[in-house]
C-alpha cells in the first residue's frame, strides 16, 4: 500500500462515522424533590403545624402589645416635645436620643440601633 493509500484508509469516511455513533453519558439522576406542603404554616407534619400555629398566635398577640406600646410612647413623646418647645427649647434633644440608641444597641446588638432609629423617627412627630 502506498503512503497516500494508507492515509486514505486511515481517515474515517462519513459512512464509517455514521455507523458508530458517539456515546454521550447519561445525565446524572437527582432525587425528586419532596412534595411541597399545602399547609399554610409550611410544616410537613401535623405536630409541627400545631406548634407553628400556636407560636404565630403568640407572636401576633405580642405584636399587638408592641404596637400599642409604640403608640403610647409616641403620645408621651409628643407631651415632652410640647413642653420643651413651649419653654423655648428644641423639638429634638440629641443627647437624649444618643442615650436611647445606646440602650437599644446594648440590649439588642447592632440591629437594636436600627430599631431605635425607627422608633425615634416615629416619636419625633411634627409638633
C-alpha positions in Angstrom: 0.0 0.0 0.0 1.3 3.4 -0.9 1.6 6.2 1.6 -1.3 8.1 0.1 -3.5 4.9 0.1 -2.6 4.3 3.8 -3.7 7.8 4.7 -6.9 7.4 2.9 -7.6 4.1 4.5 -6.9 5.5 8.0 -9.2 8.6 7.5 -12.8 7.8 8.6 -15.4 8.4 6.0 -18.9 9.7 6.6 -20.2 6.2 6.1 -17.9 4.7 8.8 -18.6 7.5 11.3 -22.4 7.2 10.9 -22.2 3.5 11.6 -20.5 4.2 15.0 -22.5 6.9 16.8 -20.7 8.7 19.6 -21.8 7.7 23.0 -23.0 10.5 25.3 -23.0 9.9 29.0 -26.4 9.5 30.6 -27.5 12.6 32.7 -27.0 12.2 36.4 -30.2 11.4 38.2 -31.1 13.6 41.1 -33.7 12.6 43.6 -37.1 14.1 43.1 -37.9 16.9 45.5 -40.2 16.3 48.3 -43.8 17.3 47.6 -44.5 20.9 48.6 -46.5 21.3 51.8 -50.1 22.6 51.3 -50.3 23.6 54.9 -50.2 27.4 55.4 -47.5 27.0 58.0 -45.1 25.3 55.7 -44.9 22.4 58.1 -44.7 18.8 56.9 -46.3 17.2 59.9 -49.5 17.9 61.8 -47.5 18.2 65.1 -45.2 20.8 63.6 -48.1 22.7 62.1 -49.7 22.8 65.6 -46.6 24.2 67.2 -46.2 26.8 64.4 -49.8 27.9 64.6 -49.6 28.3 68.4 -46.4 30.2 68.2 -47.8 32.5 65.5 -50.8 33.3 67.6 -48.4 34.3 70.5 -46.3 36.4 68.1 -49.5 38.2 66.8 -50.5 38.9 70.4 -47.0 40.3 71.2 -47.1 42.4 68.0 -50.4 43.9 69.1 -48.9 44.8 72.5 -45.8 46.2 70.9 -47.9 48.4 68.6 -49.9 49.6 71.5 -46.7 50.5 73.4 -45.2 52.3 70.4 -48.4 54.4 70.1 -48.3 55.1 73.8 -44.6 56.1 73.5 -45.5 58.4 70.6 -48.1 60.2 72.7 -45.7 60.6 75.7 -43.0 61.9 73.3 -45.4 64.5 72.0 -46.0 65.8 75.6 -42.3 66.0 76.1 -41.8 67.9 72.8 -44.6 70.3 73.6 -43.1 71.1 77.0 -39.6 71.5 75.6 -40.7 73.7 72.7 -43.1 75.7 75.0 -40.1 76.6 77.2 -38.1 77.7 74.3 -36.1 74.5 73.7 -35.7 72.5 70.5 -38.1 69.8 69.4 -35.3 67.1 69.4 -32.8 66.6 72.2 -29.9 64.8 70.6 -28.1 63.7 73.7 -31.2 62.0 74.9 -31.6 60.3 71.5 -28.0 59.1 71.8 -28.8 57.5 75.2 -31.8 55.7 73.7 -29.7 54.5 70.7 -27.0 53.2 73.1 -29.6 51.4 75.3 -31.2 49.6 72.3 -27.7 48.7 70.9 -26.6 47.3 74.2 -29.7 45.2 74.6 -30.2 44.0 71.0 -26.8 44.4 69.3 -26.4 46.3 66.0 -30.0 45.7 64.8 -31.1 47.4 68.0 -29.7 50.7 66.7 -31.9 50.5 63.6 -34.9 49.7 65.7 -34.3 52.6 68.0 -33.8 55.0 65.0 -37.1 53.9 63.6 -38.8 54.3 67.0 -37.2 57.8 67.4 -38.4 58.8 64.0 -41.9 57.7 64.7 -41.9 59.6 68.1 -40.4 62.9 66.8 -43.7 63.9 65.3 -44.2 67.3 63.8 -45.2 69.2 66.9 
